[in-house]
Every structure is written in structure tokens, then in C-alpha cells.
Amino acid sequence: MKLDSTRLAEDIEYIESDLARLYSFNERLSNPNATMDTVVKIARYEYLPFFNPSNELNKSTITSLLNTGNIEYFDENIKSRILKHNADQLELQKVMDQNVSIFLGSQYPKGPVMQSENSLMQSAVIKGPLLEKYWASKRDDEFLDRMLSTLSGKILMYNFLFDSKRQLFQKTNEMIDFLTDLENHTD
């Protein structure tokens, strides 16, 4: 049986990177000298409105064991640990998916900032006088509320995903260690 925690490690690294960027925005916006221009600058040139919660887990091993019935070849202790690990994975994935859904449902109907001139979005931005008009209109309380809520919500969501994926990473590595130890003692 093969388990791998590489994908989880990559997800954790991605979330850490995004969290660092979001916390830098948080710090700048929390500065006593922060102004509406600070919010507009972040929204216009730095913030990416996208959210990529990669919550897919590798379940091919357990799916194969269950579909083929091969799980029955394991003794009860091993079988129960494998099934418990699968149940833990499914529960964490369900909770992550529910929280992501709540976040997306509460933040994005208000309309994310899509005219960001962040270098990753340059080719999609409508330029010219309409872009300037768009940004000139973003100096109101509604825009401020939306940006602050979106940034705070995204930070909370990434913290939740980070903690959940770290738990799952730890549990997966414990299962890998258990199976490796088992394999080493049966050779």
C-alpha cells in the first residue's frame, strides 16, 4: 500500500505563501497612517481576488482497497487504522469544503476586484479612461468595507485551511510511519 503526503506539503506551502502576502496587507492597512489610497493601491496593484482552496485528497489507495475487497486481507488492527485514517481525511475534507463554501458565498457575491493591475492579471485588465473611472469610483465606504472584509475573511479561511491541512499532513505521516514500520517487521 502506498501513501504520499507530498501533495499536502505543497498545499501547506502554497497557503503559507498566500498568508504571508495577506498578512503584509493586513499590517499595512492596520498602520495608523493607512489611508484610502493604501486600500486602493493594494486592491489595484497587489491583491489577487482569486481563491484556490485545493482540497482534493489522494484517496486512490483506500478506494482501491474498498472496491476490490482487499481491505479484508488485513488484520483487524491494520484495517481499523486504515479505515480511521480514511474517515479522518473525509471529515477534514468535508469541514474544509463547507468553510470554503461559506467564505466564497459570503465574500464573492459582493463582487471581487477584477480590474486589478497585478502583473498576473495584466492581459485581462481593460485599460484606458474606463479603468481610471473604475478606480476613481472606488473611494467610498462600500469599497473599503468590501476590501477589509474580503482580506480578513481570506486570512481567516487560509488560517483554517492551514491548520486543517497540517493536521491531515501529520495524520498521513503517522499512517505512513505505521505502515512502513509494519512492512519492515514483516520482511
ZADO-1210 file (C-alpha; in nm, 4 decimals, padded with zeros to 6 digits):
<atoms>
<atom x="00.0000" y="00.0000" z="00.0000" code="MET" pos="1"/>
<atom x="00.1358" y="00.3442" z="-00.0962" code="LYS" pos="2"/>
<atom x="00.0547" y="00.6698" z="00.0830" code="LEU" pos="3"/>
<atom x="00.2139" y="01.0017" z="-00.0022" code="ASP" pos="4"/>
<atom x="00.1989" y="01.3328" z="00.1805" code="SER" pos="5"/>
<atom x="00.3782" y="01.5340" z="-00.0902" code="THR" pos="6"/>
<atom x="00.0601" y="01.6985" z="-00.2199" code="ARG" pos="7"/>
<atom x="-00.0390" y="01.8058" z="00.1309" code="LEU" pos="8"/>
<atom x="00.3089" y="01.9530" z="00.1863" code="ALA" pos="9"/>
<atom x="00.2743" y="02.1507" z="-00.1393" code="GLU" pos="10"/>
<atom x="-00.0721" y="02.2760" z="-00.0364" code="ASP" pos="11"/>
<atom x="00.0623" y="02.3857" z="00.3019" code="ILE" pos="12"/>
<atom x="00.3493" y="02.5709" z="00.1346" code="GLU" pos="13"/>
<atom x="00.1083" y="02.7469" z="-00.1044" code="TYR" pos="14"/>
<atom x="-00.1191" y="02.8528" z="00.1823" code="ILE" pos="15"/>
<atom x="00.1784" y="02.9779" z="00.3854" code="GLU" pos="16"/>
<atom x="00.2918" y="03.1908" z="00.0927" code="SER" pos="17"/>
<atom x="-00.0534" y="03.3425" z="00.0424" code="ASP" pos="18"/>
<atom x="-00.0932" y="03.4008" z="00.4156" code="LEU" pos="19"/>
<atom x="00.2369" y="03.5905" z="00.4258" code="ALA" pos="20"/>
<atom x="00.1161" y="03.8181" z="00.1442" code="ARG" pos="21"/>
<atom x="-00.2226" y="03.8695" z="00.3127" code="LEU" pos="22"/>
<atom x="-00.0615" y="03.9454" z="00.6491" code="TYR" pos="23"/>
<atom x="00.1583" y="04.2079" z="00.4818" code="SER" pos="24"/>
<atom x="-00.1615" y="04.3739" z="00.3506" code="PHE" pos="25"/>
<atom x="-00.3133" y="04.3446" z="00.6982" code="ASN" pos="26"/>
<atom x="-00.0095" y="04.5111" z="00.8544" code="GLU" pos="27"/>
<atom x="-00.0120" y="04.7981" z="00.6043" code="ARG" pos="28"/>
<atom x="-00.3860" y="04.8542" z="00.6457" code="LEU" pos="29"/>
<atom x="-00.3553" y="04.8413" z="01.0259" code="SER" pos="30"/>
<atom x="-00.0899" y="05.1134" z="01.0243" code="ASN" pos="31"/>
<atom x="-00.2181" y="05.4370" z="01.1833" code="PRO" pos="32"/>
<atom x="-00.1088" y="05.6214" z="00.8681" code="ASN" pos="33"/>
<atom x="-00.3090" y="05.3972" z="00.6328" code="ALA" pos="34"/>
<atom x="-00.5465" y="05.5864" z="00.4051" code="THR" pos="35"/>
<atom x="-00.7987" y="05.5041" z="00.1386" code="MET" pos="36"/>
<atom x="-00.5110" y="05.5366" z="-00.1084" code="ASP" pos="37"/>
<atom x="-00.3420" y="05.2442" z="00.0704" code="THR" pos="38"/>
<atom x="-00.6517" y="05.0274" z="00.0182" code="VAL" pos="39"/>
<atom x="-00.6820" y="05.1292" z="-00.3470" code="VAL" pos="40"/>
<atom x="-00.3109" y="05.0652" z="-00.4114" code="LYS" pos="41"/>
<atom x="-00.3328" y="04.7163" z="-00.2622" code="ILE" pos="42"/>
<atom x="-00.6559" y="04.6347" z="-00.4477" code="ALA" pos="43"/>
<atom x="-00.5386" y="04.7830" z="-00.7757" code="ARG" pos="44"/>
<atom x="-00.1800" y="04.6617" z="-00.7995" code="TYR" pos="45"/>
<atom x="-00.1160" y="04.3837" z="-00.5494" code="GLU" pos="46"/>
<atom x="-00.4226" y="04.1886" z="-00.4405" code="TYR" pos="47"/>
<atom x="-00.5315" y="03.8839" z="-00.6349" code="LEU" pos="48"/>
<atom x="-00.9028" y="03.8209" z="-00.5880" code="PRO" pos="49"/>
<atom x="-00.8729" y="03.4531" z="-00.6652" code="PHE" pos="50"/>
<atom x="-00.9013" y="03.1823" z="-00.4079" code="PHE" pos="51"/>
<atom x="-00.7641" y="02.8397" z="-00.4812" code="ASN" pos="52"/>
<atom x="-00.8511" y="02.6058" z="-00.1986" code="PRO" pos="53"/>
<atom x="-00.7067" y="02.2800" z="-00.3229" code="SER" pos="54"/>
<atom x="-00.8934" y="02.0375" z="-00.1014" code="ASN" pos="55"/>
<atom x="-00.8537" y="01.7277" z="-00.3094" code="GLU" pos="56"/>
<atom x="-00.7011" y="01.4398" z="-00.1229" code="LEU" pos="57"/>
<atom x="-00.5379" y="01.1318" z="-00.2660" code="ASN" pos="58"/>
<atom x="-00.7885" y="00.8558" z="-00.1930" code="LYS" pos="59"/>
<atom x="-00.6857" y="00.6123" z="-00.4650" code="SER" pos="60"/>
<atom x="-00.5363" y="00.3579" z="-00.2237" code="THR" pos="61"/>
<atom x="-00.8391" y="00.3373" z="00.0048" code="ILE" pos="62"/>
<atom x="-01.0768" y="00.3420" z="-00.2928" code="THR" pos="63"/>
<atom x="-00.8894" y="00.0516" z="-00.4493" code="SER" pos="64"/>
<atom x="-00.8829" y="-00.1431" z="-00.1221" code="LEU" pos="65"/>
<atom x="-01.2557" y="-00.0929" z="-00.0687" code="LEU" pos="66"/>
<atom x="-01.3606" y="-00.1553" z="-00.4309" code="ASN" pos="67"/>
<atom x="-01.1599" y="-00.4752" z="-00.4637" code="THR" pos="68"/>
<atom x="-01.2404" y="-00.6014" z="-00.1149" code="GLY" pos="69"/>
<atom x="-00.8673" y="-00.6356" z="-00.0491" code="ASN" pos="70"/>
<atom x="-00.9070" y="-00.4445" z="00.2762" code="ILE" pos="71"/>
<atom x="-01.0444" y="-00.7680" z="00.4215" code="GLU" pos="72"/>
<atom x="-00.6986" y="-00.9282" z="00.3864" code="TYR" pos="73"/>
<atom x="-00.5605" y="-00.7036" z="00.6597" code="PHE" pos="74"/>
<atom x="-00.5884" y="-00.7981" z="01.0242" code="ASP" pos="75"/>
<atom x="-00.8427" y="-00.6008" z="01.2270" code="GLU" pos="76"/>
<atom x="-00.5885" y="-00.3622" z="01.3829" code="ASN" pos="77"/>
<atom x="-00.4425" y="-00.2589" z="01.0474" code="ILE" pos="78"/>
<atom x="-00.7828" y="-00.2474" z="00.8795" code="LYS" pos="79"/>
<atom x="-00.9287" y="-00.0270" z="01.1543" code="SER" pos="80"/>
<atom x="-00.6313" y="00.2137" z="01.1364" code="ARG" pos="81"/>
<atom x="-00.6666" y="00.2425" z="00.7591" code="ILE" pos="82"/>
<atom x="-01.0418" y="00.2999" z="00.7849" code="LEU" pos="83"/>
<atom x="-00.9937" y="00.5519" z="01.0682" code="LYS" pos="84"/>
<atom x="-00.7391" y="00.7434" z="00.8604" code="HIS" pos="85"/>
<atom x="-00.9820" y="00.7475" z="00.5690" code="ASN" pos="86"/>
<atom x="-01.2655" y="00.8683" z="00.7939" code="ALA" pos="87"/>
<atom x="-01.0411" y="01.1433" z="00.9359" code="ASP" pos="88"/>
<atom x="-00.9480" y="01.2522" z="00.5821" code="GLN" pos="89"/>
<atom x="-01.3094" y="01.2586" z="00.4683" code="LEU" pos="90"/>
<atom x="-01.4211" y="01.4535" z="00.7765" code="GLU" pos="91"/>
<atom x="-01.1489" y="01.7152" z="00.7399" code="LEU" pos="92"/>
<atom x="-01.2205" y="01.7479" z="00.3687" code="GLN" pos="93"/>
<atom x="-01.5923" y="01.7940" z="00.4394" code="LYS" pos="94"/>
<atom x="-01.5242" y="02.0634" z="00.7002" code="VAL" pos="95"/>
<atom x="-01.2743" y="02.2405" z="00.4728" code="MET" pos="96"/>
<atom x="-01.5173" y="02.2311" z="00.1797" code="ASP" pos="97"/>
<atom x="-01.8036" y="02.3636" z="00.3937" code="GLN" pos="98"/>
<atom x="-01.5931" y="02.6506" z="00.5258" code="ASN" pos="99"/>
<atom x="-01.4621" y="02.7394" z="00.1819" code="VAL" pos="100"/>
<atom x="-01.8192" y="02.7410" z="00.0533" code="SER" pos="101"/>
<atom x="-01.9267" y="02.9726" z="00.3349" code="ILE" pos="102"/>
<atom x="-01.6327" y="03.2032" z="00.2645" code="PHE" pos="103"/>
<atom x="-01.6943" y="03.2161" z="-00.1092" code="LEU" pos="104"/>
<atom x="-02.0672" y="03.2628" z="-00.0592" code="GLY" pos="105"/>
<atom x="-02.0190" y="03.5494" z="00.1826" code="SER" pos="106"/>
<atom x="-01.7392" y="03.7316" z="00.0033" code="GLN" pos="107"/>
<atom x="-01.7738" y="03.6965" z="-00.3693" code="TYR" pos="108"/>
<atom x="-02.1391" y="03.7818" z="-00.4355" code="PRO" pos="109"/>
<atom x="-02.0360" y="04.1357" z="-00.3438" code="LYS" pos="110"/>
<atom x="-01.8044" y="04.1290" z="-00.6430" code="GLY" pos="111"/>
<atom x="-01.4307" y="04.0810" z="-00.6151" code="PRO" pos="112"/>
<atom x="-01.1957" y="04.3432" z="-00.7507" code="VAL" pos="113"/>
<atom x="-01.1448" y="04.2191" z="-01.1040" code="MET" pos="114"/>
<atom x="-00.9679" y="04.5197" z="-01.2561" code="GLN" pos="115"/>
<atom x="-00.6552" y="04.4557" z="-01.0539" code="SER" pos="116"/>
<atom x="-00.3435" y="04.5608" z="-01.2360" code="GLU" pos="117"/>
<atom x="-00.1437" y="04.2963" z="-01.0556" code="ASN" pos="118"/>
<atom x="00.1154" y="04.1656" z="-01.3012" code="SER" pos="119"/>
<atom x="-00.0556" y="03.8258" z="-01.3078" code="LEU" pos="120"/>
<atom x="-00.3744" y="03.9868" z="-01.4425" code="MET" pos="121"/>
<atom x="-00.2262" y="04.2439" z="-01.6839" code="GLN" pos="122"/>
<atom x="-00.3589" y="04.0843" z="-02.0011" code="SER" pos="123"/>
<atom x="-00.7182" y="04.0767" z="-01.8700" code="ALA" pos="124"/>
<atom x="-00.7426" y="04.4357" z="-01.7462" code="VAL" pos="125"/>
<atom x="-00.9487" y="04.6800" z="-01.9503" code="ILE" pos="126"/>
<atom x="-00.7223" y="04.9812" z="-01.9822" code="LYS" pos="127"/>
<atom x="-00.7752" y="05.3448" z="-02.0648" code="GLY" pos="128"/>
<atom x="-01.0182" y="05.6054" z="-01.9360" code="PRO" pos="129"/>
<atom x="-01.2708" y="05.3462" z="-01.8170" code="LEU" pos="130"/>
<atom x="-01.0094" y="05.1866" z="-01.5931" code="LEU" pos="131"/>
<atom x="-00.9303" y="05.5246" z="-01.4394" code="GLU" pos="132"/>
<atom x="-01.3017" y="05.5907" z="-01.3895" code="LYS" pos="133"/>
<atom x="-01.3411" y="05.2474" z="-01.2300" code="TYR" pos="134"/>
<atom x="-01.0670" y="05.3190" z="-00.9761" code="TRP" pos="135"/>
<atom x="-01.1778" y="05.6776" z="-00.9147" code="ALA" pos="136"/>
<atom x="-01.5153" y="05.5407" z="-00.8037" code="SER" pos="137"/>
<atom x="-01.3526" y="05.3033" z="-00.5514" code="LYS" pos="138"/>
<atom x="-01.3004" y="05.5649" z="-00.2837" code="ARG" pos="139"/>
<atom x="-01.6236" y="05.5053" z="-00.0998" code="ASP" pos="140"/>
<atom x="-01.7224" y="05.3318" z="00.2223" code="ASP" pos="141"/>
<atom x="-01.8712" y="05.0309" z="00.0406" code="GLU" pos="142"/>
<atom x="-01.5414" y="04.9608" z="-00.1350" code="PHE" pos="143"/>
<atom x="-01.3496" y="04.9958" z="00.1920" code="LEU" pos="144"/>
<atom x="-01.5923" y="04.7617" z="00.3679" code="ASP" pos="145"/>
<atom x="-01.5673" y="04.5041" z="00.0887" code="ARG" pos="146"/>
<atom x="-01.1875" y="04.5085" z="00.0745" code="MET" pos="147"/>
<atom x="-01.1358" y="04.4919" z="00.4514" code="LEU" pos="148"/>
<atom x="-01.3958" y="04.2145" z="00.4869" code="SER" pos="149"/>
<atom x="-01.2522" y="04.0195" z="00.1957" code="THR" pos="150"/>
<atom x="-00.8957" y="04.0419" z="00.3232" code="LEU" pos="151"/>
<atom x="-00.9948" y="03.9471" z="00.6793" code="SER" pos="152"/>
<atom x="-01.2159" y="03.6636" z="00.5541" code="GLY" pos="153"/>
<atom x="-00.9418" y="03.5309" z="00.3299" code="LYS" pos="154"/>
<atom x="-00.6896" y="03.5403" z="00.6155" code="ILE" pos="155"/>
<atom x="-00.9306" y="03.3512" z="00.8431" code="LEU" pos="156"/>
<atom x="-01.0042" y="03.0957" z="00.5715" code="MET" pos="157"/>
<atom x="-00.6385" y="03.0358" z="00.4921" code="TYR" pos="158"/>
<atom x="-00.5584" y="03.0004" z="00.8645" code="ASN" pos="159"/>
<atom x="-00.8342" y="02.7416" z="00.8941" code="PHE" pos="160"/>
<atom x="-00.7142" y="02.5537" z="00.5834" code="LEU" pos="161"/>
<atom x="-00.3545" y="02.5750" z="00.7013" code="PHE" pos="162"/>
<atom x="-00.4395" y="02.4216" z="01.0393" code="ASP" pos="163"/>
<atom x="-00.6610" y="02.1533" z="00.8818" code="SER" pos="164"/>
<atom x="-00.4008" y="02.0541" z="00.6247" code="LYS" pos="165"/>
<atom x="-00.1274" y="02.0453" z="00.8886" code="ARG" pos="166"/>
<atom x="-00.3444" y="01.8074" z="01.0958" code="GLN" pos="167"/>
<atom x="-00.4051" y="01.5917" z="00.7925" code="LEU" pos="168"/>
<atom x="-00.0363" y="01.6017" z="00.6977" code="PHE" pos="169"/>
<atom x="00.0560" y="01.4862" z="01.0490" code="GLN" pos="170"/>
<atom x="-00.2039" y="01.2069" z="01.0456" code="LYS" pos="171"/>
<atom x="-00.0948" y="01.0942" z="00.6997" code="THR" pos="172"/>
<atom x="00.2696" y="01.0842" z="00.8054" code="ASN" pos="173"/>
<atom x="00.1743" y="00.8879" z="01.1172" code="GLU" pos="174"/>
<atom x="-00.0076" y="00.6381" z="00.8957" code="MET" pos="175"/>
<atom x="00.2917" y="00.6191" z="00.6613" code="ILE" pos="176"/>
<atom x="00.5212" y="00.5578" z="00.9598" code="ASP" pos="177"/>
<atom x="00.2851" y="00.2890" z="01.0916" code="PHE" pos="178"/>
<atom x="00.2713" y="00.1111" z="00.7545" code="LEU" pos="179"/>
<atom x="00.6466" y="00.1446" z="00.6976" code="THR" pos="180"/>
<atom x="00.7146" y="00.0016" z="01.0425" code="ASP" pos="181"/>
<atom x="00.4691" y="-00.2794" z="00.9731" code="LEU" pos="182"/>
<atom x="00.6350" y="-00.3523" z="00.6384" code="GLU" pos="183"/>
<atom x="00.9817" y="-00.3554" z="00.7970" code="ASN" pos="184"/>
<atom x="00.8698" y="-00.6029" z="01.0621" code="HIS" pos="185"/>
<atom x="00.7074" y="-00.8426" z="00.8151" code="THR" pos="186"/>
<atom x="01.0091" y="-00.8757" z="00.5838" code="ASP" pos="187"/>
</atoms>
